[in-house]
Amino acid sequence: MIGSIGGILIALILIGIMATLHELGHYLVGRRLGFKINTFQIFVGPKLVEWERNDITYKICLLPLGAAVHFDGEFITGEDDNSDVTINDDPGAFVNRPKWARASVLLAGPFTNILSGVLAMFICFTIVGYRLPIISEIGQNSQAATAGFQVEDEIVAVDGKNIHTDLDFSAALMFKPQLTPSVVTVKRDGKNVDLKLVPEVVKRPMLGISMTPTSDGLAEVVLVDENSNQGNPVLAVGDVVTHIGGIPVSVENIGTVLEQQAQDQVELTVLREDKEVNVVSKLSLIETVNPLGIQLTRSTNLWRGIPYSFQYSWSVLRTTGQGLVQLIAGKLAPQDALAGPVGIVTMISGVVTDTKVSVADKVVELLQLFALISLSIGFTNLLPIPLLDGNQLLLLIVEGIRGKRLSYKAQSLISVIGVILLLGLFGMALFFDLSRLLQ
């Protein structure tokens, strides 16, 4: 119970830090460009500390659920429904600053989140390394083996789309209809070679379990099919498979090793409650898609990691955009794409309270989550949704085209629509978060 509460508190603090960094971006650029700022507030709720400096009120509050910066003249008023907005006479007021300056302030928040995500990604890469789109291993009887891929091939494109990171490669295959072939361009001996990956339904020997990688790459059992071992499961959730038939296995090669056994049952060595246990399980032939069979090269080169952290972050943003398009097109289920505050807190808290993971590995996982969530926050705030920075940028563009601001009535209507839309999205995300928790 205490561990769960601690996990939730750490999750909330991380969310509060992300929100503070967002507002800090607005604040720093606003001050630099001469905007009049009334308040800069870290966290929300009951006030803990307050002081004033250079006509700006600074506050630190109790609840790490957000942050805020209030610019003078940021919230406009109108004398009647048809009038243009009333302009504050102070030249430092938000509405009186040049459009380029207002745009810079609006962009600063999302960009700060994105840059903090890039930095967290780089720290992760420095600690655990990163995958380059260069093939290090090819599985037997796989799509890659059939297509003629070779070790040290560098993947440069999939179906004509450039590949810069391992995420680009995964996303290019993930967003395709199932069983659709892909033309992969690789660089081999300085020349580009086109190879064709052809997914097919085949029968493969399987244990009837679902796995997740441990911190050292081993296969941890997270789900056991009740029909495994012909209805008498010998594996349990939490087991870590280390050997099959005496051969060391990881989450990456376990499928290949199973196929090489050429028998209907295998001897498994697993770690169960920190003890090594040997069990025998019968295999089941299950229809599934033939494996891709591509393992990518892991690198720990620090200097290459600097530009790669930017490339990988861009891949995250691009993949997020592709997911949004798939969601709008109805090709991606909302419950698979949306996560609200409860879902985010649950993910972070789950890392903190996992007793099977070392403190060092928890730090790395939290950094990864911090990076991905920060990038998502930056991306989301650039969308043209009312009340978000992206919508304010859109209104600036409209103002530039019209030569004047929208009326108070029009902006109020946009705000109301934005509140309804955001509440709807929040409610949907909350529903999906709670559904996942109940499951």
C-alpha positions in Angstrom: 0.0 0.0 0.0 2.8 2.4 1.0 4.7 1.5 -2.2 1.7 2.2 -4.3 1.1 5.6 -2.7 4.8 6.4 -3.2 4.6 5.4 -6.9 1.6 7.6 -7.4 3.3 10.6 -5.7 6.4 10.2 -7.9 4.1 9.9 -11.0 2.3 13.1 -10.0 5.6 15.0 -9.4 6.9 14.0 -12.8 3.7 15.2 -14.4 4.0 18.5 -12.5 7.6 18.9 -13.6 6.6 18.4 -17.3 3.8 21.0 -16.8 6.3 23.4 -15.1 8.8 23.0 -17.9 6.0 23.8 -20.4 5.1 27.0 -18.6 8.8 27.9 -18.0 9.3 27.9 -21.8 6.4 30.5 -22.2 7.8 32.5 -19.2 11.4 32.7 -20.4 10.7 33.7 -23.9 8.0 36.1 -22.8 10.4 37.9 -20.5 13.1 37.9 -23.1 10.7 39.6 -25.6 9.4 42.2 -23.2 6.0 40.8 -22.3 4.5 42.0 -19.1 4.0 38.9 -16.8 1.8 39.0 -13.8 2.3 35.5 -12.2 4.5 32.5 -12.6 3.2 29.5 -10.6 4.8 26.1 -10.0 2.1 23.4 -9.3 -1.5 24.2 -8.3 -3.8 24.2 -5.2 -3.0 25.6 -1.8 -0.1 28.1 -1.8 3.1 27.1 0.0 5.4 30.0 -0.8 4.9 33.4 -2.6 7.2 36.3 -3.3 7.3 39.2 -5.7 10.2 40.4 -7.9 10.3 42.8 -10.8 6.5 43.2 -10.6 6.0 39.4 -11.1 4.4 37.3 -8.4 6.0 33.9 -8.0 4.2 31.0 -6.3 4.9 27.4 -5.3 1.8 25.4 -4.6 1.1 22.1 -3.0 -0.4 19.8 -5.7 1.9 18.7 -8.6 -1.0 18.7 -11.1 0.1 21.5 -13.3 1.7 25.0 -13.5 0.8 28.4 -14.9 2.1 31.6 -16.2 -0.2 34.6 -16.5 0.6 37.3 -19.1 -0.9 40.8 -18.7 -3.7 41.2 -21.3 -3.7 37.5 -22.2 -7.4 37.1 -21.5 -9.3 39.5 -23.7 -12.7 41.1 -23.1 -15.2 42.8 -25.5 -17.6 45.7 -24.9 -20.4 43.9 -26.9 -20.9 40.8 -28.9 -20.0 42.4 -32.2 -17.1 44.5 -31.2 -13.4 43.7 -31.8 -11.5 42.8 -28.6 -10.7 45.6 -26.2 -7.0 46.3 -26.4 -5.0 46.8 -23.2 -3.1 50.2 -23.4 0.1 48.7 -21.9 2.6 48.0 -24.7 3.8 45.0 -22.7 0.4 43.4 -22.7 0.1 40.1 -24.6 -2.4 41.4 -27.1 -0.3 44.4 -28.0 2.9 42.6 -28.8 3.9 41.8 -32.4 2.4 38.7 -33.9 5.9 37.1 -34.3 6.6 37.7 -30.6 3.3 36.2 -29.6 3.9 33.2 -31.8 7.4 32.8 -30.3 5.9 32.7 -26.8 3.2 30.2 -27.8 5.7 27.9 -29.5 8.1 28.1 -26.5 6.0 25.9 -24.3 5.7 22.9 -26.6 9.3 23.2 -27.8 10.5 23.2 -24.2 8.6 19.9 -23.7 10.1 18.5 -26.9 13.7 19.6 -26.0 13.4 18.1 -22.5 12.1 14.9 -24.1 15.2 14.9 -26.4 17.5 15.4 -23.4 15.9 12.6 -21.5 16.2 10.3 -24.5 19.9 11.2 -24.9 20.5 10.3 -21.2 18.7 6.9 -21.7 20.8 6.3 -24.8 24.0 7.1 -22.9 23.1 4.6 -20.1 21.6 1.6 -22.1 22.5 2.3 -25.7 20.2 2.5 -28.7 19.3 0.5 -31.8 20.6 1.5 -35.3 18.8 0.4 -38.4 21.6 -1.9 -39.2 21.0 -5.7 -39.2 23.0 -7.7 -36.6 21.2 -11.0 -36.8 18.8 -12.8 -39.1 16.4 -15.5 -37.8 16.1 -18.9 -39.6 12.9 -19.6 -41.5 12.0 -15.9 -41.3 10.7 -13.3 -43.8 14.2 -11.7 -43.8 16.0 -15.0 -44.5 13.7 -15.8 -47.4 14.1 -12.3 -48.8 17.9 -12.5 -48.8 18.8 -10.0 -46.1 22.4 -10.1 -44.8 24.1 -9.1 -41.6 25.4 -5.5 -41.7 22.7 -4.5 -44.3 21.7 -0.9 -43.4 18.0 -0.3 -43.8 17.5 3.0 -45.6 13.8 2.9 -46.8 10.6 0.9 -46.6 8.2 1.3 -49.6 10.2 4.4 -50.6 9.9 6.1 -47.2 13.2 7.0 -45.6 14.3 5.1 -42.5 16.6 6.9 -39.9 15.8 5.0 -36.7 14.7 1.6 -35.5 11.3 3.2 -34.6 10.9 4.4 -38.2 11.4 0.8 -39.4 8.9 -0.6 -36.8 6.3 2.1 -37.6 6.6 1.6 -41.4 5.7 -2.1 -40.9 3.2 -1.5 -38.1 0.9 0.9 -40.0 0.5 -1.4 -43.0 -2.5 -3.8 -43.4 -1.7 -7.2 -42.1 -0.1 -9.7 -44.5 0.9 -6.9 -46.9 4.4 -7.3 -48.5 6.9 -4.5 -48.0 9.8 -3.5 -50.2 12.8 -2.7 -48.0 15.8 -0.8 -49.5 19.1 -1.7 -47.8 22.6 -0.3 -48.3 25.0 -3.1 -49.0 28.6 -2.5 -50.1 27.8 1.1 -50.9 24.9 0.2 -53.2 21.1 0.2 -52.6 19.4 -3.2 -52.9 15.6 -3.7 -52.8 14.4 -6.8 -50.9 10.8 -7.9 -50.4 9.4 -8.9 -47.0 6.4 -11.3 -47.5 4.4 -12.0 -44.3 2.6 -15.4 -44.5 0.4 -17.4 -42.1 2.3 -20.5 -41.0 2.2 -23.1 -38.2 4.9 -22.6 -35.6 5.8 -24.5 -32.5 4.8 -22.3 -29.5 4.7 -22.5 -25.7 1.4 -20.7 -25.3 2.8 -17.8 -23.3 3.2 -14.1 -23.7 6.5 -12.5 -22.8 8.1 -9.2 -22.0 11.8 -8.4 -22.0 13.5 -8.0 -18.6 16.1 -5.3 -18.0 18.8 -7.7 -19.3 16.9 -8.9 -22.3 15.6 -12.2 -21.0 12.0 -13.4 -21.6 9.7 -12.9 -18.6 6.3 -14.7 -18.8 3.4 -12.2 -18.4 0.5 -14.4 -19.6 0.0 -18.2 -19.7 -2.6 -19.7 -22.0 -4.7 -22.3 -20.1 -4.3 -24.7 -23.1 -0.5 -24.6 -23.0 1.3 -27.9 -22.4 -1.9 -29.6 -23.6 -4.0 -28.0 -20.9 -1.6 -28.6 -18.0 0.6 -25.4 -17.9 4.0 -25.8 -16.3 5.0 -22.1 -16.7 3.7 -19.4 -14.4 3.5 -15.6 -14.7 6.7 -14.1 -13.4 8.9 -17.0 -14.6 12.0 -15.9 -16.6 13.0 -18.3 -19.3 16.8 -18.6 -19.5 17.4 -21.8 -21.5 15.6 -24.0 -23.9 17.1 -27.5 -24.5 20.3 -26.2 -22.8 20.6 -23.3 -25.2 20.6 -19.8 -23.7 17.7 -17.7 -24.9 16.6 -14.1 -24.8 13.3 -12.5 -25.7 14.8 -11.8 -29.2 15.8 -15.4 -30.1 13.4 -17.6 -28.2 11.2 -18.2 -31.3 14.2 -19.2 -33.4 15.5 -21.6 -30.7 12.0 -23.2 -30.4 11.9 -23.9 -34.1 15.3 -25.5 -34.0 14.3 -28.0 -31.4 12.4 -30.2 -34.0 10.5 -32.1 -31.3 7.0 -31.9 -29.7 8.3 -31.1 -26.2 11.2 -29.1 -24.8 13.1 -28.8 -21.6 13.0 -25.2 -20.1 15.2 -23.6 -17.5 13.4 -20.8 -15.7 14.1 -18.5 -12.8 11.2 -18.7 -10.4 11.3 -16.7 -7.2 15.1 -16.4 -7.7 15.5 -20.1 -8.0 16.5 -22.1 -11.1 13.8 -24.6 -12.0 13.7 -27.1 -14.9 10.4 -28.0 -16.5 9.3 -29.9 -19.6 6.5 -28.4 -21.7 4.9 -29.8 -24.9 4.7 -27.5 -27.9 1.6 -26.6 -29.8 1.5 -25.9 -33.5 -0.3 -22.5 -33.7 -1.2 -20.6 -36.9 0.7 -17.3 -36.8 2.5 -14.9 -39.1 6.0 -16.0 -40.0 8.5 -14.0 -38.0 10.2 -11.0 -39.4 13.6 -12.3 -38.3 15.5 -9.1 -38.1 17.6 -8.0 -35.1 19.1 -4.5 -35.2 22.5 -3.4 -34.0 22.8 -1.9 -30.6 25.2 1.0 -30.2 26.7 2.8 -27.2 28.6 5.4 -29.2 28.2 8.7 -27.2 28.8 11.1 -30.0 26.5 9.3 -32.4 23.9 9.3 -29.7 23.6 13.1 -29.7 22.2 13.4 -33.2 20.4 10.1 -32.9 18.4 11.3 -29.9 17.1 14.2 -32.1 16.4 11.7 -34.9 14.6 9.3 -32.6 12.6 12.1 -31.0 11.5 13.2 -34.5 10.5 9.6 -35.2 8.4 9.6 -32.0 6.6 12.8 -33.1 6.1 11.5 -36.7 4.8 8.1 -35.4 2.4 10.0 -33.1 1.1 11.9 -36.0 0.6 8.8 -38.0 -1.2 7.2 -35.1 -3.5 10.3 -35.0 -4.3 10.0 -38.7 -5.0 6.3 -38.2 -7.3 7.1 -35.3 -9.2 9.8 -37.3 -9.5 7.4 -40.2 -11.0 4.7 -38.0 -8.1 2.3 -38.6 -6.9 2.5 -34.9 -9.2 1.9 -32.0 -9.4 4.8 -29.5 -8.8 2.6 -26.5 -5.4 1.6 -28.1 -4.5 5.2 -28.8 -5.7 7.4 -25.9 -4.3 7.6 -22.4 -5.4 10.1 -19.9 -3.9 11.3 -16.6 -5.0 8.1 -14.8 -3.3 6.0 -17.5 -0.1 8.0 -17.3 0.0 7.9 -13.5 -0.6 4.1 -13.6 2.3 3.6 -16.1 4.8 5.6 -14.0 3.6 4.2 -10.7 3.9 0.7 -12.2 7.6 1.2 -12.9 8.2 2.7 -9.4 6.5 -0.1 -7.5 7.9 -3.0 -9.6 9.9 -5.0 -7.0 11.6 -7.2 -9.7 13.4 -4.2 -11.3 16.5 -2.7 -9.8 16.7 1.0 -8.9 19.0 1.7 -11.8 16.6 0.1 -14.3 13.7 2.0 -12.8 15.5 5.3 -13.3 16.1 4.3 -17.0 12.5 3.3 -17.5 11.2 6.5 -15.8 13.5 8.5 -18.1 12.1 6.7 -21.1 8.5 7.5 -20.0 9.5 11.1 -19.2 10.9 11.4 -22.7 7.9 9.9 -24.5 5.3 11.7 -22.4 7.2 15.1 -22.8 7.3 14.6 -26.6 3.6 13.7 -26.6 2.7 16.8 -24.6 4.7 19.0 -26.9 3.0 17.4 -30.0 -0.5 17.6 -28.5 -0.1 21.3 -27.6 0.7 22.1 -31.2 -2.6 20.7 -32.5 -5.2 23.3 -33.5 -7.5 22.4 -30.6 -9.2 25.4 -28.8 -7.5 26.3 -25.5 -4.2 24.7 -26.6 -1.2 26.6 -27.9 -1.8 25.3 -31.4 -5.2 26.9 -31.6 -3.7 30.3 -30.5 -1.2 30.0 -33.2 -4.0 29.3 -35.7 -5.8 32.4 -34.5 -2.6 34.4 -35.0 -2.5 33.2 -38.6 -6.1 34.2 -39.1 -5.4 37.6 -37.6 -2.5 38.0 -40.0 -4.7 37.1 -43.0 -7.7 39.3 -41.9 -5.5 42.2 -40.7 -7.4 42.3 -37.4 -8.3 40.1 -34.5 -11.4 38.0 -34.3 -14.3 39.5 -32.4 -14.8 38.8 -28.7 -17.9 36.7 -29.6 -16.1 34.6 -32.1 -13.2 33.9 -29.7 -15.6 33.1 -26.8 -17.4 30.6 -29.0 -14.1 28.9 -29.9 -13.2 28.7 -26.2 -16.6 27.1 -25.4 -16.1 24.6 -28.2 -12.6 23.9 -26.9 -13.8 23.2 -23.4 -16.5 20.8 -24.6 -14.0 19.0 -26.9 -11.3 18.7 -24.2 -13.8 17.5 -21.6 -15.0 14.9 -24.1 -11.5 13.7 -24.9 -10.7 13.7 -21.2 -13.8 11.7 -20.3 -13.0 9.2 -23.1 -9.4 8.8 -22.0 -10.5 8.4 -18.4 -13.0 5.7 -19.4 -10.4 3.8 -21.3 -7.9 4.2 -18.4 -10.3 2.8 -15.9 -11.3 0.0 -18.2 -7.7 -1.0 -18.6 -7.3 -0.9 -14.8 -10.4 -3.1 -14.2 -9.1 -5.6 -16.8 
